[in-house]
Amino acid sequence: MTERFESLLGMAMKAGKIAFGSFQVEGVLKRKKGFLLIVAGDASTTAKYEMWAKDLGIQVLTGGSKVALGRAIGQSPKAVLMIMDKGFAEAIKKTVEQSY
């Protein structure tokens, strides 16, 4: 994860535009909301969220560790994050594309 990626996650968290953890992400998916699902590379049980998001047309990014994702949003380790704002989602996607 790049510094810019972590910074964007932190800003989105402060703005209240991130759902994190299994229960919150599942709730967002049930309501068919959200713009970007981020899954930790070392997460073990996220396949259902990835498939669900893809069925809804929500892009899925995989990378980083649970510890790194949690640290970026000022929380304990998190396996899944859902970006709830289109602007933040686009900025994060652009950052990831530029780093590869």
HELIX and SHEET records of a PDB file:
HELIX    1   1 GLU A    3  LYS A   14  1                                  12    
HELIX    2   2 GLY A   21  LYS A   30  1                                  10    
HELIX    3   3 ALA A   47  ASP A   55  1                                   9    
HELIX    4   4 LYS A   66  ALA A   72  1                                   7    
HELIX    5   5 LYS A   86  SER A   99  1                                  14    
SHEET    1   A 4 ILE A  18  PHE A  20  0                                        
SHEET    2   A 4 VAL A  80  ILE A  83 -1                                        
SHEET    3   A 4 LEU A  36  VAL A  39 -1                                        
SHEET    4   A 4 GLN A  59  THR A  62  1                                        
END                                                                             
